[in-house]
Amino acid sequence: MPPTEIRDLTVRFGRRTALSGISADLDDGVLGLLGPNGAGKSTLLRALATLVTPTSGSIRLLGRTDLREIRRRLGYLPQEFGYYPRFTAREFVEHFAWLKEVPAAELPLAVDRALTRVGLADRADEKLKKLSGGMRRRVGIAQAIVNDPELLLLDEPTAGLDPEQQVELRELLRELGETSCVVLSTHVMGDAGACDQIWVLESGRPLFRGAPDELGSGNLEERYHAVLRANRKSAA
Ligand SMILES: Nc1ncnc2c1ncn2[C@@H]1O[C@H](COP(=O)(O)OP(=O)(O)OP(=O)(O)O)[C@@H](O)[C@H]1O
């Protein structure tokens, strides 16, 4: 897969800077974005999903320039998702597969596979309004992976999942990360520990980038807080 290139990316909303001068090449593997509320995680995911225009700098997604082609190759789970309560899980995922131009002949199998991968094969024909919040989150993940995306962007994918489902999702993401680039945001240290790389963001800048075990000694949560504390001390 051609890498995604981020160059000096800055995103401002009015006077507020959400992302500040970020550069990186994103390749296959699982990248976890950590950081306090307002650090810029969702904005970075939305920018990668082509939904936020950089104020300055650039993003070259998957080595391509054609927006329609890029969107066909992306998967995106936003933090808040508008579900259609009367759709079944299958209809909902089918709808997104169609939007992403999955060929009609491949569509039923692709939908089945995505629902199976998130553990919902047996609930596929139930209406979304009858599923639990965690199950609906998994339907959201199914729509994001239905086109076998080269770049999968997940905003807090484990939020609302029970511990067993969290573990299963991490395994799925590791599997997907072997052949695609997976970027997720999370506040759950267990998610972060399962990533190949993590970034700790604050105020739109990465304070740390590297493998989880490169963050320092102690447990991951302590190390994460130590990075934030050190940054705040030096800024004071
Ligand atoms: N559409 C918008 N309009 C104005 N400001 C915005 C908008 N989206 C984000 N922001 C601001 O940009 C900054 C980064 O927000 P973002 O949602 O990216 O943070 P986050 O790290 O995802 O936070 P959380 O952990 O709460 O989801 C915040 O200060 C936020 O208020």
PDBQT file of the ligand as one rigid body, heavy atoms in Angstrom, charges set to zero:
ROOT
HETATM    1  N1  LIG A 301     -16.182  21.720  14.151  1.00  0.00    +0.000 N 
HETATM    2  C1  LIG A 301     -15.479  22.370  15.093  1.00  0.00    +0.000 A 
HETATM    3  N2  LIG A 301     -15.656  23.687  15.307  1.00  0.00    +0.000 NA
HETATM    4  C2  LIG A 301     -14.940  24.351  16.229  1.00  0.00    +0.000 A 
HETATM    5  N3  LIG A 301     -14.008  23.779  17.021  1.00  0.00    +0.000 NA
HETATM    6  C3  LIG A 301     -13.794  22.489  16.859  1.00  0.00    +0.000 A 
HETATM    7  C4  LIG A 301     -14.519  21.704  15.905  1.00  0.00    +0.000 A 
HETATM    8  N4  LIG A 301     -14.072  20.416  15.983  1.00  0.00    +0.000 NA
HETATM    9  C5  LIG A 301     -13.132  20.394  16.945  1.00  0.00    +0.000 A 
HETATM   10  N5  LIG A 301     -12.972  21.631  17.469  1.00  0.00    +0.000 N 
HETATM   11  C6  LIG A 301     -12.001  22.000  18.512  1.00  0.00    +0.000 C 
HETATM   12  O1  LIG A 301     -10.760  21.450  18.122  1.00  0.00    +0.000 OA
HETATM   13  C7  LIG A 301     -10.062  20.944  19.264  1.00  0.00    +0.000 C 
HETATM   14  C8  LIG A 301      -9.750  19.474  19.037  1.00  0.00    +0.000 C 
HETATM   15  O2  LIG A 301     -10.985  18.733  19.101  1.00  0.00    +0.000 OA
HETATM   16  P1  LIG A 301     -11.063  17.170  18.809  1.00  0.00    +0.000 P 
HETATM   17  O3  LIG A 301     -12.508  16.816  18.769  1.00  0.00    +0.000 OA
HETATM   18  O4  LIG A 301     -10.227  16.870  17.643  1.00  0.00    +0.000 OA
HETATM   19  O5  LIG A 301     -10.380  16.578  20.137  1.00  0.00    +0.000 OA
HETATM   20  P2  LIG A 301     -10.315  15.064  20.650  1.00  0.00    +0.000 P 
HETATM   21  O6  LIG A 301      -8.885  14.836  21.017  1.00  0.00    +0.000 OA
HETATM   22  O7  LIG A 301     -10.921  14.165  19.670  1.00  0.00    +0.000 OA
HETATM   23  O8  LIG A 301     -11.194  15.130  21.967  1.00  0.00    +0.000 OA
HETATM   24  P3  LIG A 301     -12.129  13.989  22.687  1.00  0.00    +0.000 P 
HETATM   25  O9  LIG A 301     -11.194  13.097  23.451  1.00  0.00    +0.000 OA
HETATM   26  O10 LIG A 301     -12.981  14.832  23.603  1.00  0.00    +0.000 OA
HETATM   27  O11 LIG A 301     -12.913  13.302  21.616  1.00  0.00    +0.000 OA
HETATM   28  C9  LIG A 301     -10.951  21.220  20.468  1.00  0.00    +0.000 C 
HETATM   29  O12 LIG A 301     -10.529  22.402  21.071  1.00  0.00    +0.000 OA
HETATM   30  C10 LIG A 301     -12.321  21.374  19.863  1.00  0.00    +0.000 C 
HETATM   31  O13 LIG A 301     -13.116  22.224  20.651  1.00  0.00    +0.000 OA
ENDROOT
TORSDOF 0
